Amino acid sequence: MSAVPEAVELTPAALRLRWPDGASELSAARLRAACRCGDCRAGRSRSDGVDVQLADARPVGQYALQLVFSDGHDRGIYPWAWLQELAT
């Protein structure tokens, strides 16, 4: 089981996570480009990421966040393990 972050901070430009063993920061553009929802996997809902910002982060149980972006995209679920992988 992956670690759950001790703290989550959302800014328009980035998601900051404090893990038991350190911290990570992921840019809004990186997170948007890494979306694994069905539309993004099929190439129907990709953003070029240039001006995309984070608008909201909603918890999904104890295992993930649902991120909402300034381009209106809100279908991506980002499990903690995936966020840890993106940060490395």
C-alpha distances in whole Angstrom, upper triangle without the diagonal:
4,7,9,13,15,18,19,22,24,27,29,28,25,21,21,17,17,14,14,15,17,18,19,21,21,25,25,27,24,22,24,25,21,21,20,22,24,27,26,25,29,30,32,30,30,31,33,31,34,34,31,30,27,28,25,22,21,17,16,14,11,9,12,16,19,21,25,27,31,32,31,28,25,24,21,17,15,11,10,8,12,13,12,13,17,17,17
4,7,9,13,15,15,19,21,24,26,25,21,18,17,14,14,10,11,12,14,15,15,17,18,21,22,24,21,19,22,22,19,19,18,20,23,26,24,24,27,28,30,28,28,28,30,28,31,31,28,26,24,25,23,19,19,16,15,14,11,8,11,14,17,19,23,25,28,29,29,26,23,22,19,15,13,9,7,5,9,10,9,10,13,14,14
4,6,9,12,13,16,19,22,24,24,20,16,15,11,10,7,7,9,11,12,13,16,17,20,22,24,21,19,22,23,20,20,20,22,25,28,26,26,30,30,32,29,29,29,30,28,30,31,28,26,23,24,22,18,18,15,15,14,10,9,11,14,17,19,22,25,28,30,29,26,24,23,20,16,14,10,7,7,11,10,9,12,14,13,14
4,6,9,10,14,16,19,22,22,18,14,13,9,9,7,8,11,12,12,13,15,16,19,20,23,20,18,21,23,20,20,20,21,25,27,25,26,29,30,31,28,28,28,29,27,29,29,26,24,20,22,19,15,15,12,12,11,8,7,9,11,15,16,20,22,26,27,27,24,22,21,18,15,12,10,6,9,11,10,10,13,15,14,16
4,5,7,10,13,16,19,19,15,12,10,6,5,4,7,9,9,9,10,12,14,17,18,21,19,17,20,22,19,20,21,22,26,28,26,26,30,30,31,28,27,27,28,25,27,27,24,21,18,20,17,14,14,12,13,13,10,10,10,11,15,16,19,21,24,26,26,24,21,21,19,16,13,11,8,10,12,10,10,13,14,13,15
4,7,10,14,17,20,20,17,13,11,8,6,6,7,10,10,10,12,14,16,19,20,23,22,20,23,25,23,23,24,26,29,31,29,30,33,34,34,31,30,30,31,28,30,29,26,23,20,21,18,15,16,13,16,15,12,13,13,14,17,18,21,23,26,28,28,26,24,24,22,19,16,15,11,14,16,14,13,17,18,16,18
4,7,10,13,17,17,14,11,8,6,5,7,10,12,11,9,11,12,14,17,18,21,20,18,21,23,21,22,23,25,28,29,28,29,32,32,33,29,28,27,29,25,27,26,23,20,17,18,15,13,14,12,15,15,13,14,13,13,16,16,18,20,23,25,25,24,22,23,20,18,15,15,12,15,16,13,14,17,17,15,18
4,7,10,13,14,11,7,6,5,7,9,12,14,13,10,10,10,11,14,14,18,17,15,17,20,19,19,21,22,25,26,24,26,29,29,29,26,25,24,25,22,23,22,19,16,13,14,12,9,11,10,13,15,13,13,11,10,13,12,15,16,19,22,21,20,18,19,17,15,13,13,11,14,15,12,13,16,15,14,17
4,7,10,11,8,6,5,6,9,12,15,17,14,11,11,9,11,12,12,16,16,14,17,20,19,19,22,23,26,27,25,27,30,29,29,25,24,23,24,20,21,20,17,14,11,12,10,9,12,12,16,17,16,16,14,12,14,12,14,15,17,20,20,19,18,20,18,17,15,16,14,17,17,13,15,18,16,15,18
4,7,8,6,5,6,9,12,15,18,20,17,14,12,10,10,10,10,13,14,12,14,17,17,17,20,21,24,24,22,25,27,26,26,22,21,19,21,17,18,16,14,10,7,8,7,7,11,12,16,18,17,17,14,11,12,10,11,11,13,16,17,16,15,17,16,15,14,16,15,18,17,14,16,18,16,15,19
4,5,5,6,8,11,14,18,21,22,19,15,14,10,10,9,9,12,14,13,14,17,18,18,21,22,26,25,23,26,28,26,26,22,21,19,19,16,16,14,12,8,7,8,9,10,14,16,19,22,21,21,18,14,15,12,12,11,12,15,16,16,16,19,18,18,16,19,18,21,19,16,18,20,18,16,20
4,6,8,11,14,18,21,24,25,22,18,16,12,11,9,7,10,13,12,12,15,17,17,20,21,24,23,21,24,26,24,24,20,18,16,16,13,13,10,9,5,5,6,9,11,14,17,20,23,23,22,19,16,15,11,10,9,9,12,13,14,15,18,17,18,17,20,20,22,20,17,20,21,18,18,21
4,7,10,13,17,20,23,23,20,16,14,10,9,6,5,8,10,10,11,14,15,16,20,21,24,23,21,23,26,23,24,20,18,15,15,11,11,9,8,6,6,9,11,13,16,19,21,24,24,23,19,16,16,13,12,10,11,13,15,15,16,19,17,18,17,20,19,21,19,16,18,19,16,15,18
4,6,10,13,16,20,20,17,13,10,6,5,4,5,8,9,9,11,13,14,15,18,20,23,23,20,22,25,23,24,20,18,16,16,12,13,12,10,8,7,10,11,11,15,16,19,22,21,20,16,14,14,11,12,11,12,15,16,16,16,18,16,16,14,16,16,18,16,12,14,16,13,12,15
4,7,10,13,16,17,14,11,8,6,5,6,7,10,10,9,11,14,13,14,17,19,22,22,20,22,25,24,24,21,19,18,18,15,16,15,13,10,8,11,10,9,12,13,16,18,17,16,13,11,12,10,12,12,14,16,17,16,15,17,14,14,12,13,12,15,13,10,12,14,12,10,14
4,7,10,13,14,11,7,6,4,7,9,10,14,13,12,15,17,16,17,20,22,25,26,23,25,28,27,28,24,23,21,22,18,19,19,16,14,12,14,13,11,14,15,17,19,17,16,14,12,15,13,15,15,18,20,21,20,19,20,17,16,14,14,12,15,14,10,11,14,12,10,14
4,6,10,11,9,6,5,6,8,12,13,16,15,13,16,18,17,18,20,22,25,26,24,25,29,28,29,26,24,23,24,21,22,22,19,17,14,16,14,12,14,13,16,17,15,14,12,12,14,14,16,17,20,23,23,21,20,20,18,16,13,13,10,12,13,9,9,13,12,10,13
4,7,8,6,4,6,9,12,15,17,20,18,17,20,22,20,21,23,25,29,30,27,28,32,31,33,29,28,27,28,24,26,25,23,20,18,20,18,15,17,16,18,18,15,15,14,14,18,17,20,21,24,26,27,25,23,24,21,19,16,15,11,13,15,11,10,14,14,12,14
4,5,5,5,8,11,13,17,19,21,19,18,21,23,20,21,22,25,28,30,28,28,32,32,33,30,29,28,29,26,28,28,25,23,20,22,20,17,18,16,18,18,14,14,14,15,18,18,22,23,26,28,28,26,24,25,21,19,15,14,10,11,13,11,9,13,14,11,13
4,6,8,11,14,17,21,23,25,23,21,25,26,24,25,26,28,31,33,31,31,35,35,36,34,32,32,33,30,32,31,29,27,24,26,23,20,21,19,20,19,16,15,16,18,21,22,25,27,30,32,32,30,28,28,25,22,18,16,13,13,16,14,12,15,17,14,15
4,7,10,14,17,20,23,25,22,21,25,26,23,25,26,28,32,34,31,31,35,35,37,34,32,32,32,29,31,31,29,27,25,27,25,22,23,21,22,22,18,18,18,20,23,23,27,28,31,33,33,31,29,29,26,23,20,18,14,14,16,14,11,14,16,13,13
4,7,11,14,17,20,22,20,19,23,24,22,24,25,28,31,33,30,30,34,34,35,32,31,30,30,27,28,28,26,24,22,25,23,21,22,21,22,23,19,18,18,19,22,22,25,26,28,30,31,29,28,28,25,22,19,18,14,14,16,13,11,14,14,11,12
4,7,10,14,16,19,17,16,20,21,19,21,23,25,29,30,27,28,32,31,33,30,28,26,26,23,25,25,23,20,19,21,20,18,20,19,21,21,19,18,17,17,20,19,22,22,25,27,28,26,25,25,22,20,17,16,13,14,15,11,10,13,13,9,11
4,7,10,13,15,13,13,16,17,16,18,20,23,26,27,24,25,28,28,29,26,24,23,23,20,21,21,19,18,16,19,18,16,18,18,20,21,19,17,16,15,18,16,19,19,22,24,25,23,22,23,19,18,15,15,12,13,12,9,8,10,9,6,9
4,7,10,12,10,10,14,15,14,16,19,21,25,25,22,24,27,26,27,24,21,20,20,16,18,18,16,14,13,16,16,14,17,18,20,22,20,18,16,15,16,14,17,16,18,21,22,20,20,21,18,17,14,15,13,14,13,10,10,12,10,7,10
4,7,8,7,7,10,11,11,13,16,18,22,22,19,20,23,22,23,20,18,16,16,13,15,15,13,12,11,14,14,13,16,17,19,21,20,18,15,13,14,12,14,14,16,17,19,17,17,18,15,15,12,14,13,14,12,8,10,11,8,6,10
4,5,5,6,9,10,11,13,16,18,22,21,18,20,23,21,22,18,16,14,13,10,11,11,10,9,9,13,14,13,17,18,20,23,22,20,17,15,15,12,13,12,13,15,17,16,16,18,15,16,14,16,16,17,14,11,13,14,10,10,13
4,5,5,6,9,10,11,15,16,19,18,15,18,21,18,19,15,13,11,11,8,9,9,6,5,6,9,11,11,15,17,19,22,22,20,16,14,13,10,10,8,10,11,13,12,13,15,13,14,13,16,16,18,15,12,15,16,12,12,16
4,5,5,6,9,10,14,16,18,17,14,16,19,16,17,14,11,8,8,5,7,8,6,7,9,12,14,15,18,20,21,24,24,22,19,16,15,12,12,9,11,11,14,12,14,15,13,15,14,17,18,19,16,14,16,16,12,13,16
4,6,5,6,9,12,15,18,17,14,15,18,16,18,15,12,10,10,7,10,11,10,10,11,14,15,15,18,19,20,23,23,20,17,15,15,12,13,12,14,14,16,14,15,16,13,14,12,15,15,16,13,11,13,12,9,10,12
4,5,5,6,10,12,15,15,12,14,17,15,17,13,11,11,12,9,12,13,10,10,9,12,13,12,14,16,17,20,19,17,13,12,11,9,10,9,12,13,14,11,12,12,9,11,9,12,13,14,10,9,12,12,8,10,13
4,5,5,9,11,13,12,9,12,14,13,13,10,8,7,9,7,10,11,8,9,9,12,13,13,15,17,18,21,21,19,15,13,12,9,9,7,10,10,11,9,10,11,9,11,10,14,16,17,13,12,15,15,12,14,17
4,6,9,11,13,12,9,10,13,11,12,10,7,7,8,7,10,12,10,12,12,15,16,16,19,20,20,23,24,21,17,16,14,12,13,11,13,12,14,11,13,13,11,13,12,15,17,17,13,13,16,14,11,13,16
4,6,9,12,12,9,10,13,12,14,12,10,10,11,10,14,15,13,14,13,16,17,15,17,18,18,21,21,17,14,14,13,11,13,12,15,15,16,12,13,12,9,11,9,12,14,13,10,10,13,11,8,11,13
4,6,9,9,6,8,11,11,12,9,9,10,12,11,15,16,13,14,13,15,15,14,15,16,15,19,19,16,13,12,10,9,11,11,14,13,13,10,10,8,6,8,8,11,13,14,10,11,14,13,11,14,16
4,7,8,6,6,9,10,12,10,10,13,15,15,19,20,17,17,16,18,17,16,16,17,15,18,19,16,13,13,11,12,13,14,17,16,16,12,11,9,6,8,8,11,14,13,10,12,15,13,12,16,18
4,6,5,6,9,10,10,9,10,13,16,16,20,20,17,18,16,18,17,16,16,16,14,18,19,16,13,13,11,11,12,13,17,15,14,10,9,6,5,7,9,12,15,16,13,14,18,17,16,19,21
4,6,5,6,9,9,9,11,14,17,18,22,22,19,21,20,21,20,19,19,20,17,20,22,19,17,16,14,15,16,16,19,17,16,12,12,8,9,11,13,15,19,19,16,18,21,20,19,22,24
4,6,5,6,5,5,8,12,15,16,19,20,17,19,19,19,20,19,19,21,19,22,24,22,19,18,15,15,15,15,17,14,13,10,11,8,9,12,15,18,21,21,18,19,23,21,20,23,25
4,5,5,6,5,6,9,12,13,17,18,15,17,17,18,19,18,19,21,19,23,24,21,18,17,14,14,14,13,16,13,13,10,11,9,9,12,13,16,19,19,16,17,20,19,17,20,22
4,5,8,8,9,12,14,16,19,21,18,20,20,22,22,21,21,22,20,23,24,21,19,18,16,16,17,17,19,17,17,13,14,12,11,13,14,16,19,19,15,17,20,18,17,20,22
4,6,8,9,13,15,17,20,22,20,22,22,24,24,23,24,25,23,26,27,24,22,21,19,19,19,19,21,18,18,15,16,13,13,16,17,20,23,22,19,21,24,22,20,24,25
4,6,6,10,12,14,17,19,17,20,20,22,23,23,24,25,24,27,29,26,23,22,19,18,18,17,18,15,16,13,15,14,13,17,18,21,24,23,20,21,24,22,20,23,25
4,6,10,12,15,17,18,17,19,20,21,22,22,23,25,24,27,29,26,23,22,19,18,17,16,17,14,14,11,14,12,13,17,19,22,25,25,21,23,26,24,22,25,27
4,7,10,12,15,15,13,15,16,17,18,19,20,22,21,25,27,24,21,19,16,14,13,12,13,10,10,8,11,10,11,14,16,20,22,23,20,20,23,22,20,23,25
4,7,8,12,13,11,14,15,17,18,19,21,23,22,26,27,24,21,19,16,14,14,12,13,10,11,9,12,12,12,15,16,19,22,22,19,19,22,20,18,20,23
4,5,8,9,8,11,13,15,17,18,20,23,23,27,28,25,22,19,17,14,13,10,10,8,10,9,12,13,13,16,17,20,22,23,19,19,22,21,18,20,22
4,6,8,8,12,14,17,19,20,23,25,26,29,30,28,24,22,20,17,16,12,12,10,13,13,16,17,16,19,19,23,24,24,21,20,23,21,18,20,22
4,6,5,8,11,14,16,17,21,23,24,27,28,25,22,19,18,14,13,10,10,9,13,12,14,16,15,18,17,21,22,22,19,18,20,20,16,17,20
4,6,9,12,15,18,20,23,26,27,30,31,29,25,22,21,17,16,12,11,11,14,14,17,19,18,21,20,24,25,26,22,20,23,22,19,19,22
4,6,10,12,16,18,21,24,26,29,30,28,24,21,20,16,14,10,8,9,12,13,16,19,18,21,20,24,25,26,23,21,24,24,20,20,23
4,7,9,12,14,18,21,22,26,26,25,21,18,16,12,10,7,6,6,10,10,12,15,14,17,17,21,22,23,20,18,21,21,18,19,22
4,6,9,12,15,18,20,24,24,23,19,16,14,10,9,6,5,8,10,11,12,15,14,16,16,19,20,22,19,17,20,21,17,18,21
4,6,8,11,14,17,20,21,19,16,12,11,7,6,5,6,9,10,10,10,13,12,14,13,17,17,20,17,15,18,19,16,17,20
4,7,10,14,16,20,21,20,16,13,11,8,5,5,6,9,9,10,9,13,13,14,15,18,19,22,20,17,21,22,19,20,24
4,7,10,13,16,17,17,13,10,8,6,5,7,9,12,11,11,9,12,12,12,13,16,16,20,18,16,19,21,19,19,23
4,7,9,13,13,13,10,6,6,5,6,9,12,14,13,12,9,11,10,10,10,12,13,16,15,13,16,18,17,17,21
4,6,9,11,11,9,5,5,6,8,12,15,17,14,13,10,11,11,9,10,12,13,16,16,14,17,20,19,19,23
4,6,7,8,6,5,6,9,11,15,18,20,18,16,13,13,12,9,10,10,11,14,14,13,16,18,18,19,22
4,6,6,5,5,6,10,13,16,20,21,19,16,13,12,11,8,9,8,10,13,14,14,16,18,18,20,22
4,6,7,8,10,14,16,20,23,25,22,20,16,16,14,11,12,10,11,14,15,15,17,19,20,21,24
4,6,9,12,15,18,21,25,26,24,22,18,18,16,12,12,9,9,12,14,14,15,17,19,19,22
4,7,10,13,17,20,23,25,23,20,17,16,13,10,9,6,6,8,10,11,12,14,16,17,19
4,7,10,13,16,20,21,19,17,14,13,10,7,5,4,5,8,9,9,11,13,14,15,18
4,6,10,13,16,18,16,14,11,11,8,6,5,6,8,11,10,9,12,14,14,15,18
4,7,10,14,15,13,10,7,7,6,5,6,9,11,14,12,12,15,17,15,17,20
4,7,10,12,10,8,6,8,6,7,7,11,12,15,13,12,15,16,14,16,19
4,7,8,7,6,4,8,8,10,11,14,16,19,17,15,19,20,17,19,22
4,5,6,5,6,10,10,12,13,17,18,20,18,16,20,20,17,19,22
4,5,7,9,13,13,16,17,20,22,24,21,19,23,24,20,21,25
4,6,9,12,13,16,17,21,23,25,22,20,24,24,21,23,26
4,6,9,11,14,16,20,22,24,22,21,24,25,22,24,27
4,6,8,11,13,17,19,21,18,18,21,22,19,21,24
4,6,8,11,14,17,19,17,16,20,21,19,21,24
4,7,10,13,16,18,15,16,19,20,18,21,23
4,6,10,13,14,12,12,16,16,14,17,20
4,6,10,11,10,10,14,14,13,16,19
4,6,8,6,6,10,11,10,12,15
4,5,5,6,9,10,11,13,15
4,5,5,6,9,10,11,13
4,5,5,6,9,10,11
4,5,5,6,9,10
4,5,5,6,9
4,6,5,7
4,5,5
4,6
4
